[in-house]
Amino acid sequence: METTDKVTEGSPLKSAEDGTETVTTPSATELKKKSCKEVLGFSRMTHWRTAVFFLSLFLCLTVVFAFSFIIPCPERPQYNVTWNRDFAEAATYDFLAFEQANRDKVMDVLFVIKSTESSPNKSCADAGLPSPCLFMLALDGTKGRTLWERPLDAEFHWAQCGLQTGTRRSWHCLLSHSDNLTAIDKYTGDVVWQQPQPTGLRSSLPVLSVPDLDGDKVSDVVLVASDDTQTQLILLSGKKGTQIGSTVIIDSIGTNNHLLHYTKGGSYYVLLQRDSRVCGLALWKIAAKAKLEPVPGLKKDKDLENNASNTTGLVPIYLSEAGSLLRTKDSDDSSDLLVVSKREVALVDGSTLKLRWRFNTIAIIGKPSFGHFNKDNVLDLVVEDDVGNFTKRITILDGQTGGLLWEANLLASTNSPRPDAIHTINSFSVFMFWGLVPSESNSSEPLTSEQHSYMLHPSYPNVLLECTNVPDHIVTFKATLMELGRHAAYFLLKGPEKEGSEGTVVLTKRKLKQDVPSCNLLRISDEGALHSKEDLQEAFNRLRFSSDW
């Protein structure tokens, strides 16, 4: 009979005597007790886990709430919708700069006045200067309070800020005044250095920021001075303001405007514009003519140098009538160039330095400005043209092709500021003009004191918003972005008609969107009847502004 070691229900359990383990089946009572113990143990474990969970949660919440009071959330700047600063018995100049002077991420405004005092606590006498003297002031962009004020010797020649970008300089603004050049720190108003004016002709704007030429690892600057017979180029140390090398003189060439351009070949050129042409001189040639040691990193553009004059070293860029020279982007030394004459504007490609297009005009007023009318990501041009009968035609030209995108006629004033624009995240700009829309009663009369500001939304090209009426003399006007995406505003600097004459100087800041409800809607074509003021107001309210052009 086959046997097996399995314990079955019908087989007796083997005893310990057989050398095998005795298996004892627990009774029902024992199983119940064991089950109760296991349940009790599991219950105690669950309670402990719950206690640990709630304790951890309590500690986390305690830390969060503690740090929320210790490190509070940063407060956004509180703006005044509009503010004014008045300065009695003062003179002012065509200079407004926007910089972050108090590090609150909001743009502040810098300008210059001439007076005996800028405030009760700051006078020319306190600074040991003859009266009246100059004061460079920085005002808080949010509320207009004074951040700092710097007294300087009169008279004022020019000023430029924003010169620290991409450099290691410890100063931000450069002023030419009296017999001095003065470098100013925008955060404190302190004088970083002050040097006598270079000998020779008086320099003019813009100041050209160039790579380090003297080996001190700080970017340097080039000043350009000119009269009818010659042009002078002066190299200055960006660190101390002292002249580097000798003055470079280009005989028989008087320069009206100048720019620095960076070519696709990696070479810097100083572009000089005169009545009949625009030409360029390589920075490495300027350094050599100034008798400097060879500067590492200054490249030669072989393509351009093939066309250079054997006598002057100048390279022809644009050979035609030229009244002024601009670049489409002030912050980009390689951007496209705009050559403006009395009867045409011409765009020169910044990469190839070849003519891209030209547009004929009647008589251009002032200098064109830039903005985005369409959404091709190419800056378009705003040109004011004198068409006679006290009227100017405002045209917006396609930056890509030179084609006409928009136009309208306004009555002109000798005091009309240059148009301006503020870019939005929607890939277009809001444009601002000055003048007066013609009517049957005023179309044949010269515009004297009455002039309005006008705003154009490119999505509503058949209507204009007619806003601020400013009877006072406007010295300068600028629209700017105060805080990224949030706060766009425009500034008016008003003062006596004659520059340098004493009177009441007023600096006004107005929030752009805040003006919209008080503006009048003007329809400039039949299609404008399709839009109401509420439509346009809602469109402006939805705008978010951008600094990226």
Summary of the structure (lengths in Angstrom):
residues: 549
radius of gyration: 36.2
end to end distance: 101.9
largest distance: 136.2
contacts: 1654
relative contact order: 0.08
helix: 14%
strand: 40%
